[in-house]
């Protein structure tokens, strides 16, 4: 009998904490939203932003290399153009 009371008490405490957390996070619309739903949307947005950033960096790299006249050899004025005077 004591075990049933303990498990019932623990379950009611966890339900109360979940309800309080949902009320704090979502306010009056706590019934309509869940934390899992918003976490999925958040991670999806972060993944989309990372892909867009990688695309922008790649596009910038390729356009910079193409504006120099292609992929052949180092740029002018680099270290290869300096003569050593030993």
C-alpha positions in Angstrom: 0.0 0.0 0.0 2.8 2.4 0.8 4.4 1.8 -2.6 1.2 2.8 -4.4 1.0 6.0 -2.4 4.6 6.9 -3.1 4.4 6.3 -6.8 1.1 8.2 -7.0 2.7 11.1 -5.1 5.7 11.2 -7.4 3.5 11.1 -10.5 1.3 13.9 -9.2 4.4 16.0 -8.5 5.8 15.4 -11.9 2.5 16.3 -13.6 2.3 19.5 -11.5 5.9 20.5 -12.4 5.2 19.9 -16.1 2.0 22.0 -15.9 3.9 24.8 -14.2 6.7 24.7 -16.8 4.2 24.8 -19.6 2.4 27.7 -18.0 5.7 29.6 -17.6 6.9 28.9 -21.1 3.7 29.2 -23.1 1.3 31.4 -21.0 -2.4 31.1 -21.8 -1.8 28.9 -24.9 0.0 26.1 -22.9 -2.7 23.6 -23.9 -2.1 24.1 -27.6 1.7 24.0 -27.7 4.3 21.6 -26.4 8.0 22.0 -25.8 8.9 19.2 -28.2 7.1 21.0 -31.1 9.0 24.2 -30.5 12.3 22.4 -30.1 11.9 20.7 -33.5 11.2 24.0 -35.1 14.2 25.7 -33.4 16.6 22.9 -34.5 15.2 23.0 -38.0 15.8 26.8 -38.2 19.3 26.4 -36.9 20.1 23.7 -39.5 18.6 25.8 -42.3 20.7 28.9 -41.2 23.8 26.7 -41.1 23.2 25.5 -44.7 22.6 29.0 -45.9 25.7 30.3 -44.2 27.8 27.5 -45.8 26.3 28.3 -49.2 27.2 32.0 -48.9 30.8 31.2 -47.9 31.1 28.7 -50.7 29.6 31.2 -53.2 32.0 33.9 -52.0 35.0 31.6 -52.3 34.1 30.5 -55.8 33.3 34.0 -57.1 36.6 35.4 -55.6 38.6 32.6 -57.2 36.8 33.1 -60.6 37.4 36.9 -60.5 41.1 36.3 -60.3 41.2 34.5 -63.6 40.5 30.9 -62.7 42.1 28.3 -60.5 45.6 28.3 -62.0 48.5 29.4 -59.8 48.9 31.8 -56.9 47.7 35.4 -57.0 50.0 38.2 -58.2 51.9 40.0 -55.5 52.2 36.9 -53.4 55.3 35.4 -51.8 56.2 33.7 -55.1 57.0 37.1 -56.7 59.5 38.1 -54.0 63.2 37.6 -55.0 65.5 36.5 -52.3 68.7 38.6 -51.9 71.0 36.4 -49.9 
